[in-house]
Amino acid sequence: MSDKSLWELKEAAKWSSNPQEKKEAIKRLSARGVEALPSLEEIMRVTAYDDIKAACIDAIRSASSEGKAQVKLADLPP
């Protein structure tokens, strides 16, 4: 699954019979950032598996936080 499109990753996460393949597709979607949010939300809506829903929630949080500025204490001036 190296260079798959958003659609291919979404379909793998939705319809693969292998739970690990589903989770890997979700992980790769998450790495795409904000552009993958609609796909992750769709996967979460159609899946019946709690572990896949949880993976989607984590991926959505991760992708959503990518678009927000984050300030770390170490980055602040003394």
C-alpha positions as CSV (number, residue, x, y, z in Angstrom):
1,M,0.0,0.0,0.0
2,S,2.8,2.4,-0.7
3,D,1.3,4.9,-3.2
4,K,-2.4,4.2,-3.0
5,S,-4.8,7.0,-3.5
6,L,-7.2,8.3,-0.8
7,W,-10.0,6.4,-2.4
8,E,-8.0,3.1,-2.5
9,L,-7.0,3.5,1.1
10,K,-10.6,4.4,2.1
11,E,-12.0,1.3,0.3
12,A,-9.4,-0.9,1.9
13,A,-10.2,0.4,5.3
14,K,-14.0,-0.1,4.7
15,W,-14.1,-3.5,3.0
16,S,-10.9,-5.5,3.6
17,S,-11.5,-8.7,5.5
18,N,-8.1,-8.3,7.2
19,P,-8.3,-6.1,10.4
20,Q,-4.6,-5.3,10.2
21,E,-5.0,-4.1,6.6
22,K,-7.9,-1.9,7.7
23,K,-5.8,-0.4,10.5
24,E,-2.8,0.1,8.1
25,A,-5.0,1.9,5.6
26,I,-6.4,4.2,8.4
27,K,-2.9,4.9,9.5
28,R,-1.8,5.9,6.0
29,L,-4.9,8.0,5.6
30,S,-4.1,9.8,8.9
31,A,-0.6,10.6,7.5
32,R,-2.3,12.4,4.6
33,G,-3.6,15.0,7.1
34,V,-6.7,17.2,6.7
35,E,-7.4,16.0,3.2
36,A,-8.2,12.5,4.6
37,L,-10.7,13.7,7.2
38,P,-13.8,13.0,5.0
39,S,-12.6,9.5,4.2
40,L,-11.8,8.8,7.9
41,E,-15.3,10.0,8.9
42,E,-16.9,7.8,6.2
43,I,-15.0,4.8,7.4
44,M,-16.1,5.4,11.0
45,R,-19.8,5.7,9.9
46,V,-19.9,2.4,7.9
47,T,-17.8,0.1,10.1
48,A,-19.3,-2.2,12.7
49,Y,-16.1,-2.9,14.5
50,D,-15.3,-0.9,17.7
51,D,-11.5,-1.3,17.2
52,I,-11.7,0.2,13.7
53,K,-13.9,3.1,15.0
54,A,-11.4,3.7,17.7
55,A,-8.6,3.8,15.1
56,C,-10.6,6.2,13.0
57,I,-11.2,8.5,16.1
58,D,-7.4,8.5,16.8
59,A,-6.6,9.2,13.2
60,I,-9.2,12.0,13.0
61,R,-7.7,13.6,16.1
62,S,-4.2,13.3,14.7
63,A,-5.1,14.7,11.3
64,S,-7.2,17.5,12.8
65,S,-4.4,18.6,15.1
66,E,-2.1,18.8,12.1
67,G,-3.9,21.9,10.9
68,K,-3.8,23.7,14.2
69,A,-0.8,25.6,15.5
70,Q,0.6,24.0,18.6
71,V,2.9,25.8,21.1
72,K,5.2,23.7,23.2
73,L,6.6,25.0,26.5
74,A,10.1,24.4,25.2
75,D,9.4,26.7,22.3
76,L,8.5,29.7,24.5
77,P,11.0,32.3,25.3
78,P,12.3,32.3,28.9
